[in-house]
Amino acid sequence: MSKLLHSGVSAILSTDRRTTLKTFAAASIASFLPSYVKARNHSDVIVIGAGLSGLYSATILQDEGYKVTVLEADSRVGGRVLSQTNIPGNPETGGTAFGSGYARIIDISNRFNIKLNDLSPILPYFRKQELVLDDELIRMNEWADHPKNVLPEAMKAMPPNAFFHQLLGNNNPIKTPGGWMNPKHFMHDISVHDWLTQQGYKQELIDLVYNMNITHGYNAKDVSVLMLMFVNAFASSQSRLGFRTSLSAEGGNMVIPEAMANNLDQQVHFNKSVNAIETYSNKAKVSCEDGSVYEADHVICSLPFSVLKNIDIRPSVQGLQAEAINNLRSQKINMLHVVPKSPFWENDGMSPNLYTNGLSGMMIANRHVNTPDQVDSFTIWLRGPIAEKLDRMNQREAILSVIKSIEEIRPSTKNVLEPFAYHSWSLSRFSNGDWAYWSPGQISKFGSSVGNQHGQIHFCGEHTAVSNRGMEGAMESGERVAIEIMGL
Ligand SMILES: Cc1cc2nc3c(=O)[nH]c(=O)nc-3n(C[C@H](O)[C@H](O)[C@H](O)COP(=O)(O)OP(=O)(O)OC[C@H]3O[C@@H](n4cnc5c(N)ncnc54)[C@H](O)[C@@H]3O)c2cc1C
């Protein structure tokens, strides 16, 4: 579709659009608009949020001749894409890597001449992670016979996290990513816990293969396995189509939203925290905390529901969509970046990576794509209950607790890990968590309502994506709302 939008069709659309705008102007706007409109900035479209979805919708609409204003609460663009450019190698605090089948991300990167790095050379290093259970470091060659290994006999040599992915992949009824929204699959809108229990697996195994370093949900009971089937179908379809490479942008993934923002005719308006949206028959008004007010024919709202639920929308959103806004949850995740003062892994002869069920979560060495032996920094992924626990501490205490827990497991790291950056996505008020996750029963109940247009308000964001995940899901949703507005 993005190809279509950049082709001759777009020229026709732009001409029609300009004609419409001229006719509209000739009819003397001032004579019939409500008084609040006369005094204020007017655009064709206001986009709330300068993350990938908002900026992509703005890019498409501007290409089609629309006047677009982007309002961003933060002082930077990117939202949940955030690269640490002050740390060697520009490690990612948000959107980390994407597949070679992320068509829209790749298309926009090519358009703005962004170099993409193939991460294939470092993936084998990433997969080597030392397992730590209850503070005991267990080498992979000891794992199969370890008393804590409750995996089925034939799979005992497998790392715990690989087991669930394999089980789901082998039993996934959803063959195309969008299939998760098909009512015939709603029977799978049950918890991961129930799905595993139905197959005879016990709590001990569920804790080992799902609840440790949880990627979706708070625990296996509050996440729908149908959502995980979507995640799995998305990944499998990418590799079935031959897209097996992982990529990231040279200079950090943040260059992608930055390039889209720089291309806009009208600069992104920063520090504009929207607190109210009103929609009328053919106009909408957006108010910000600083008292500024903007109007447009359409509003695109890219806010995660965890943030949107605190915004005053008038008339209010009703029914299942309102239920979704109030109840769709966001993943708890904190990211800690540390730089090693010396290569401690050479001293203890183990992989630098750790996969633990303790406070240090998952610790991954960031390597150079061209010289994978070189480790610049580490990213420590702290998810679910770990993130929640750390969020109850002040930042210094949280960072020191994580580092201390690593030092206790692995004495070679003592006084070697220097913290450089720490970010709690849940405590950040403009994200209030990370990717949306669906609890049991939510997909069948309000899955098809989340992205509904409400008056002149169009909702996008990764949580409204149907066929793609993560960064590409955000782009898919930005494209959808742009198309909605163009009336295609
Ligand atoms: C740790 C982490 C790792 C990830 N890893 C990957 C990965 O490897 N691959 C992948 O594909 N995806 C990954 N993702 C997910 C991906 O980054 C997101 O899905 C995507 O960036 C979301 O984009 P969005 O436009 O939907 O939302 P956002 O980026 O959240 O954009 C919303 C914007 O709205 C702004 N905003 C909020 N409140 C207001 C307000 N009141 N007024 C005005 N503006 C407001 C925010 O500041 C933000 O800029 C990861 C995310 C995180 C955090």
The ligand as an SDF file (V2000), in Angstrom:
LIG
                    3D

 53 58  0  0  0  0  0  0  0  0999 V2000
   11.9520   -2.0660   25.5000 C   0  0  0  0  0  0  0  0  0  0  0  0
   11.2360   -2.1510   24.1850 C   0  0  0  0  0  0  0  0  0  0  0  0
   11.6670   -3.0500   23.2390 C   0  0  0  0  0  0  0  0  0  0  0  0
   11.0090   -3.1650   22.0290 C   0  0  0  0  0  0  0  0  0  0  0  0
   11.5030   -4.0030   21.0840 N   0  0  0  0  0  0  0  0  0  0  0  0
   10.9330   -4.0550   19.8710 C   0  0  0  0  0  0  0  0  0  0  0  0
   11.5350   -4.7950   18.8380 C   0  0  0  0  0  0  0  0  0  0  0  0
   12.6160   -5.3690   19.0140 O   0  0  0  0  0  0  0  0  0  0  0  0
   10.9000   -4.8360   17.6390 N   0  0  0  0  0  0  0  0  0  0  0  0
    9.7340   -4.1760   17.3970 C   0  0  0  0  0  0  0  0  0  0  0  0
    9.2040   -4.2550   16.2930 O   0  0  0  0  0  0  0  0  0  0  0  0
    9.1570   -3.4380   18.3700 N   0  0  0  0  0  0  0  0  0  0  0  0
    9.7310   -3.3540   19.5830 C   0  0  0  0  0  0  0  0  0  0  0  0
    9.1960   -2.5670   20.5630 N   0  0  0  0  0  0  0  0  0  0  0  0
    7.8660   -1.9720   20.3360 C   0  0  0  0  0  0  0  0  0  0  0  0
    7.8870   -0.7090   19.4760 C   0  0  0  0  0  0  0  0  0  0  0  0
    8.9170    0.1310   19.9020 O   0  0  0  0  0  0  0  0  0  0  0  0
    6.5250   -0.0410   19.6220 C   0  0  0  0  0  0  0  0  0  0  0  0
    5.5180   -0.9660   19.2460 O   0  0  0  0  0  0  0  0  0  0  0  0
    6.3370    1.1960   18.7540 C   0  0  0  0  0  0  0  0  0  0  0  0
    7.4480    2.0380   18.8140 O   0  0  0  0  0  0  0  0  0  0  0  0
    5.0770    1.9190   19.2240 C   0  0  0  0  0  0  0  0  0  0  0  0
    4.8410    3.0320   18.4200 O   0  0  0  0  0  0  0  0  0  0  0  0
    3.4840    3.8390   18.5860 P   0  0  0  0  0  0  0  0  0  0  0  0
    3.4990    4.9440   17.6120 O   0  0  0  0  0  0  0  0  0  0  0  0
    2.3420    2.9130   18.5620 O   0  0  0  0  0  0  0  0  0  0  0  0
    3.4970    4.4200   20.0820 O   0  0  0  0  0  0  0  0  0  0  0  0
    4.5100    5.4140   20.8140 P   0  0  0  0  0  0  0  0  0  0  0  0
    5.8730    5.2520   20.2870 O   0  0  0  0  0  0  0  0  0  0  0  0
    4.3090    5.2100   22.2700 O   0  0  0  0  0  0  0  0  0  0  0  0
    3.9800    6.8600   20.3870 O   0  0  0  0  0  0  0  0  0  0  0  0
    3.0420    7.5840   21.1450 C   0  0  0  0  0  0  0  0  0  0  0  0
    3.5500    9.0100   21.2900 C   0  0  0  0  0  0  0  0  0  0  0  0
    2.5680    9.7790   21.9720 O   0  0  0  0  0  0  0  0  0  0  0  0
    3.2130   10.6700   22.8690 C   0  0  0  0  0  0  0  0  0  0  0  0
    2.2490   11.0530   23.9120 N   0  0  0  0  0  0  0  0  0  0  0  0
    1.8640   10.3450   25.0000 C   0  0  0  0  0  0  0  0  0  0  0  0
    0.9530   11.0170   25.7080 N   0  0  0  0  0  0  0  0  0  0  0  0
    0.7270   12.1750   25.0480 C   0  0  0  0  0  0  0  0  0  0  0  0
   -0.1320   13.2830   25.2710 C   0  0  0  0  0  0  0  0  0  0  0  0
   -0.9600   13.3340   26.3240 N   0  0  0  0  0  0  0  0  0  0  0  0
   -0.1040   14.3070   24.3850 N   0  0  0  0  0  0  0  0  0  0  0  0
    0.7130   14.2770   23.3010 C   0  0  0  0  0  0  0  0  0  0  0  0
    1.5490   13.2520   23.0380 N   0  0  0  0  0  0  0  0  0  0  0  0
    1.5590   12.2070   23.9000 C   0  0  0  0  0  0  0  0  0  0  0  0
    4.3640    9.8460   23.4010 C   0  0  0  0  0  0  0  0  0  0  0  0
    5.3570   10.6490   23.9840 O   0  0  0  0  0  0  0  0  0  0  0  0
    4.8200    9.1280   22.1230 C   0  0  0  0  0  0  0  0  0  0  0  0
    5.7800    9.8910   21.4330 O   0  0  0  0  0  0  0  0  0  0  0  0
    9.8580   -2.3830   21.7670 C   0  0  0  0  0  0  0  0  0  0  0  0
    9.4440   -1.4470   22.6940 C   0  0  0  0  0  0  0  0  0  0  0  0
   10.1400   -1.3060   23.8880 C   0  0  0  0  0  0  0  0  0  0  0  0
    9.7370   -0.2240   24.8580 C   0  0  0  0  0  0  0  0  0  0  0  0
  1  2  1  0
  2  3  1  0
  2 52  2  0
  3  4  2  0
  4  5  1  0
  4 50  1  0
  5  6  2  0
  6  7  1  0
  6 13  1  0
  7  8  2  0
  7  9  1  0
  9 10  1  0
 10 11  2  0
 10 12  1  0
 12 13  2  0
 13 14  1  0
 14 15  1  0
 14 50  1  0
 15 16  1  0
 16 17  1  0
 16 18  1  0
 18 19  1  0
 18 20  1  0
 20 21  1  0
 20 22  1  0
 22 23  1  0
 23 24  1  0
 24 25  2  0
 24 26  1  0
 24 27  1  0
 27 28  1  0
 28 29  2  0
 28 30  1  0
 28 31  1  0
 31 32  1  0
 32 33  1  0
 33 34  1  0
 33 48  1  0
 34 35  1  0
 35 36  1  0
 35 46  1  0
 36 37  1  0
 36 45  1  0
 37 38  2  0
 38 39  1  0
 39 40  1  0
 39 45  2  0
 40 41  1  0
 40 42  2  0
 42 43  1  0
 43 44  2  0
 44 45  1  0
 46 47  1  0
 46 48  1  0
 48 49  1  0
 50 51  2  0
 51 52  1  0
 52 53  1  0
M  END
$$$$
